[in-house]
Amino acid sequence: MTEQFSLPPEAAAPRLGVAQRTLTRLRTVPGLAARYTGHDTVRTLDELAALPPLLKDDLNTALAHLEPQAEHGATWLFQSGGSTGAPKLGYAPTGFYMTGVHAQWQPLGPADVFVNAWGAGRMWGAHFLAAALADLSGCQVIALGSVTGEEYADWLGFFAARGVTAIGGTPSVLRLWFAHARAAGLKLPALRKVLWLGEAWQPQLAEDMAVVAPDARRWGMFGSTETWVVGTNTPACPDDTFHTLPEQLVHVGPDDLLDFTTLNPEMLNPVLRYRTGDAGRITDCPCGRPGRAMQVLGRRDNVVQVRGLGLHVDEIVAQLEREPGISRAQIVITEQQGRATGVDVLLLTDPTGLGTAVDADRLRAELLSATFTLSTGFQHDPQAVRVRKVPALVSNDRTGKTANFVVREES
């Protein structure tokens, strides 16, 4: 069983005391204690693999009871998940565990001028995490907030004039920058490094980079607001393969589902076999760096990325289908070159015609106010989110199946 871990037993064993402490903490949580009956110790990787995995709702239950507090500096609270309802919290101390990341991964240096293009504020973590990395790197930093469509050309001209050497953001955000530059015929001749976190790498982004900044190369991080940074990669690594940090233990479970256990004694979130919904495998990286690496195969849950934020499709569909008069609901996302241009929520009303009248305008207003991803991702074009009653949902002509989620590409 131990071959399914990112660390061999001899490397993991000295750090498993952290997992033991996390288990002890979780056993004090009233809503979770029963699941750990018979699981008293974590002395080996096999004992760790025998523990039940934690899911997001489990971790939320634990955090609500434990209310972690940093030993030094502030305790930062971040929004996690980007789905429906109130934000789900993740905790981190000042510094966001980036000292360990910087010890392994150093894409930035004192000579760099770095644009931090991850969104700031709104309880997002990546902007501040990248700022902590830049601080450790000693580089110059340009921190950006929200940028409207008409501002891109001026900012890109400023980046070129300042000799920006590095930029970082989610691939969706980065695609906007490079697509605008390419469309306007603008170049970033000094740009050498593109840092990314939060989504899978997008091939179209690489195509635009080759035109706008031909000497730029990607440098990736993998993680979540619950686990924080788990691993990193370099231009020599495939974009889906990450070298895990010594303080992060990755395990491959059934159906290739990955779970994560922190071995960092400063971690505030009780991450013990925590599943993010990602699938993967433990492999050797073709870059030649020794040690095991993690290849991410994709999501195995119902979270889809919309403009860089996670949308919990099944939660929204279930919420709508509880409404009187609605028999089925479906989310259709329209994309243009990989970017979401609109979201249509389709409602199939009661086919008998005897149900309660469905107020699509009311449901749209409620979705926008309660769903973080839709309200934030479409804050500049809320009209692109539509709720419509339809006579039929989109289905597969060959199989007859109707999925909760459909993507349409527009030319």
PEHUPE-V378948 format. One record per residue. N is the residue number from 1. RES is the residue in one letter. OMEGA is omega in whole degrees, 0 to 359 (NA if undefined). Layout:
<<N;RES;OMEGA> <N;RES;OMEGA>>
//
This chain:
<<1;M;186> <2;T;179> <3;E;179> <4;Q;179> <5;F;180> <6;S;177> <7;L;174> <8;P;184> <9;P;184> <10;E;178> <11;A;182> <12;A;189> <13;A;182> <14;P;183> <15;R;186> <16;L;174> <17;G;177> <18;V;177> <19;A;177> <20;Q;179> <21;R;178> <22;T;177> <23;L;179> <24;T;179> <25;R;182> <26;L;179> <27;R;177> <28;T;182> <29;V;185> <30;P;183> <31;G;184> <32;L;189> <33;A;186> <34;A;182> <35;R;181> <36;Y;175> <37;T;182> <38;G;177> <39;H;185> <40;D;187> <41;T;173> <42;V;181> <43;R;183> <44;T;177> <45;L;177> <46;D;177> <47;E;177> <48;L;181> <49;A;180> <50;A;180> <51;L;175> <52;P;179> <53;P;174> <54;L;172> <55;L;185> <56;K;181> <57;D;177> <58;D;181> <59;L;176> <60;N;177> <61;T;180> <62;A;182> <63;L;179> <64;A;180> <65;H;188> <66;L;182> <67;E;186> <68;P;179> <69;Q;180> <70;A;178> <71;E;182> <72;H;179> <73;G;183> <74;A;169> <75;T;182> <76;W;177> <77;L;183> <78;F;174> <79;Q;181> <80;S;171> <81;G;178> <82;G;185> <83;S;184> <84;T;175> <85;G;183> <86;A;179> <87;P;173> <88;K;193> <89;L;167> <90;G;184> <91;Y;174> <92;A;174> <93;P;173> <94;T;184> <95;G;171> <96;F;176> <97;Y;186> <98;M;175> <99;T;178> <100;G;178> <101;V;182> <102;H;178> <103;A;182> <104;Q;194> <105;W;186> <106;Q;179> <107;P;182> <108;L;177> <109;G;183> <110;P;182> <111;A;185> <112;D;168> <113;V;193> <114;F;174> <115;V;177> <116;N;186> <117;A;170> <118;W;181> <119;G;180> <120;A;178> <121;G;179> <122;R;177> <123;M;174> <124;W;185> <125;G;193> <126;A;181> <127;H;184> <128;F;175> <129;L;179> <130;A;177> <131;A;178> <132;A;177> <133;L;179> <134;A;178> <135;D;178> <136;L;183> <137;S;179> <138;G;184> <139;C;170> <140;Q;185> <141;V;169> <142;I;182> <143;A;183> <144;L;169> <145;G;179> <146;S;180> <147;V;178> <148;T;185> <149;G;183> <150;E;182> <151;E;187> <152;Y;185> <153;A;180> <154;D;180> <155;W;181> <156;L;175> <157;G;177> <158;F;179> <159;F;180> <160;A;181> <161;A;181> <162;R;181> <163;G;180> <164;V;181> <165;T;184> <166;A;175> <167;I;180> <168;G;178> <169;G;171> <170;T;178> <171;P;179> <172;S;178> <173;V;180> <174;L;179> <175;R;178> <176;L;181> <177;W;184> <178;F;178> <179;A;177> <180;H;179> <181;A;181> <182;R;181> <183;A;182> <184;A;181> <185;G;181> <186;L;180> <187;K;173> <188;L;190> <189;P;181> <190;A;186> <191;L;182> <192;R;190> <193;K;177> <194;V;180> <195;L;182> <196;W;180> <197;L;172> <198;G;180> <199;E;170> <200;A;177> <201;W;183> <202;Q;182> <203;P;180> <204;Q;178> <205;L;179> <206;A;179> <207;E;179> <208;D;177> <209;M;183> <210;A;180> <211;V;187> <212;V;184> <213;A;188> <214;P;179> <215;D;182> <216;A;179> <217;R;183> <218;R;175> <219;W;190> <220;G;170> <221;M;176> <222;F;177> <223;G;179> <224;S;179> <225;T;178> <226;E;183> <227;T;194> <228;W;190> <229;V;180> <230;V;183> <231;G;183> <232;T;171> <233;N;184> <234;T;177> <235;P;180> <236;A;182> <237;C;169> <238;P;185> <239;D;180> <240;D;185> <241;T;187> <242;F;174> <243;H;186> <244;T;178> <245;L;177> <246;P;182> <247;E;177> <248;Q;181> <249;L;181> <250;V;179> <251;H;177> <252;V;181> <253;G;179> <254;P;180> <255;D;179> <256;D;180> <257;L;179> <258;L;168> <259;D;192> <260;F;178> <261;T;179> <262;T;173> <263;L;180> <264;N;183> <265;P;180> <266;E;183> <267;M;180> <268;L;177> <269;N;180> <270;P;186> <271;V;182> <272;L;187> <273;R;182> <274;Y;180> <275;R;177> <276;T;186> <277;G;179> <278;D;174> <279;A;180> <280;G;178> <281;R;176> <282;I;188> <283;T;170> <284;D;180> <285;C;180> <286;P;177> <287;C;178> <288;G;178> <289;R;182> <290;P;179> <291;G;182> <292;R;177> <293;A;181> <294;M;173> <295;Q;181> <296;V;184> <297;L;179> <298;G;182> <299;R;174> <300;R;176> <301;D;187> <302;N;179> <303;V;177> <304;V;181> <305;Q;176> <306;V;182> <307;R;175> <308;G;181> <309;L;182> <310;G;177> <311;L;180> <312;H;187> <313;V;186> <314;D;178> <315;E;181> <316;I;180> <317;V;179> <318;A;179> <319;Q;181> <320;L;183> <321;E;172> <322;R;179> <323;E;176> <324;P;177> <325;G;180> <326;I;179> <327;S;178> <328;R;175> <329;A;182> <330;Q;178> <331;I;179> <332;V;179> <333;I;177> <334;T;182> <335;E;172> <336;Q;183> <337;Q;174> <338;G;180> <339;R;180> <340;A;176> <341;T;179> <342;G;176> <343;V;176> <344;D;175> <345;V;184> <346;L;182> <347;L;173> <348;L;185> <349;T;184> <350;D;185> <351;P;180> <352;T;182> <353;G;182> <354;L;185> <355;G;178> <356;T;177> <357;A;183> <358;V;180> <359;D;183> <360;A;180> <361;D;178> <362;R;180> <363;L;178> <364;R;180> <365;A;180> <366;E;178> <367;L;181> <368;L;182> <369;S;187> <370;A;185> <371;T;186> <372;F;184> <373;T;183> <374;L;182> <375;S;182> <376;T;183> <377;G;183> <378;F;183> <379;Q;180> <380;H;178> <381;D;183> <382;P;179> <383;Q;179> <384;A;175> <385;V;185> <386;R;174> <387;V;187> <388;R;170> <389;K;184> <390;V;178> <391;P;180> <392;A;176> <393;L;178> <394;V;182> <395;S;179> <396;N;183> <397;D;184> <398;R;184> <399;T;183> <400;G;182> <401;K;177> <402;T;182> <403;A;175> <404;N;190> <405;F;180> <406;V;175> <407;V;176> <408;R;178> <409;E;177> <410;E;182> <411;S;NA>>
//
